[in-house]
Amino acid sequence: MSKTYANIIFLISIATTITGQLLLKKATASQRFSLDPTQLLSTLTALLLNPYLMGWVLSAGISATLWIVVLSRFELSLAFPVSTTLSYILILVLSWWLFDEQMTVTRWIGIGLMSVGIFMTYQS
């Protein structure tokens, strides 16, 4: 497998992880799930029938499969920090854009610093 192809698989793995998290957020935003034991059956039914939650499960499965390929091609000490940081940065921005979540100046500064860190880590 070429380095370019491995990088593409790596990025798709990150994208499916992020997609899954956004779908999970959408699932929980579209319906309140009860922790009340008397509501357990209705909560489980709602969970199983929620299309966003089904999308999350699918995304998680695809992401896990791709992650296995990534780990066979990259060092864990590189792949995990890069994947986690890129996911964190993109989740912050997409949550702000899609869900109107608050983005403070401190978070923007953090994103900038993390971006520099990702660049430095990946170049090593």
N, C-alpha and C positions, 0 to 999 in steps of 0.2 A: 504494500500500500504506500503510495507516495505521500510525502509530507503535506502537500496541498490537500489531498483527499482526507488525510487524518485531521487536518485543521478544520475542514468543512464538517466532518463528523462531530468534532469537538464543539463547533458553534451550533450545530443542529441540536446536540445534546443539551446545551445551555438554553437554547430557544424553547425546547420542549419542556424543560423544567420550569421556565418562566411562564409559559403558556398554561401549564398545569396549575401553578399558583394563582394566576389570574382567574382561571376557571373556578378554582376552589373559593376564591374571594367572592366571585359572582354568585356561586351557589349559596354561600352563607348570607349574602346581601339580599338575595331574592326571597329568602325564607328563613324564619327564625326557628332554630331547632331547640327543643326542650330537653333539659336534663332531668326532668321530673319522671320518676319511675312509672307513674301512672300513664305517662305519655310515650313510653318507650316504643310501643308497637307503631303508633302513628308517626313517631320521629323516624324510626327505621324505614318505614314505608316511604315516607317523604324523601329520605336520603337515597333510597334505591331507585326512585323514579325521577330524581332530579337530573336533567340532561347535562347541566354544568358539572355535576359531580361525576357523572359517567365520563365526560370529557377529561376530567382530572385524572381518573383512573387510567384511561387510555394514554394520556400524556405521560403519566408516571411510568407506565410500562415501557413506552417507547424510549423515554429518557434513560431508564435503567439499562435497557438493552444497549443503547448507544454508549452509555457510560462504561460498560464492560469493554467495548471496542476501544474507547478512549484510553482506558487504563492499560490496555495491551500495547499502546503506542507511545504513551507519555509517562514520564515519572509522576508518581502520585504527589510528590512535593511541589511539582509545578502545576499539574492539572487541577488539583483540588482548590488551592488558593485562587487561581485564575477563574475557575468556574464559579466559585462562591462569590468572589468580589464582583465579577461581571453580572451575575444574577442579582446581587444586592443593588448594584447601581441601576440596572434596568428595571427592577421591581419598584424602586423608589420613583423613578421618572414615570413609568407607566401607571403606577397607582395614583400619582398626582394628576396625570393626564386623563385617565379613564374613570377614576373613582372620586376625583376632586379631593384627594387626601392632602393634608397640609405639607408644604415643603418650605422649611425654614432656611434662612441664610446659612445656618450651621450645617444643615444637610447638604446644601449645594456645595459648600466648601469641602465637606467630607467626600462628596462625589468627585470633586476635582483632585483631591489628594489620593483617593483610591485609584483614580484613572492613571495618575502618574505611577503609582505603585504597580499596577497591572502591567503597564508598559515596561517598567524596569525589570519586573519578574520575568516576563515573557521573553525579553531580549537576552536574558542570561543563559 
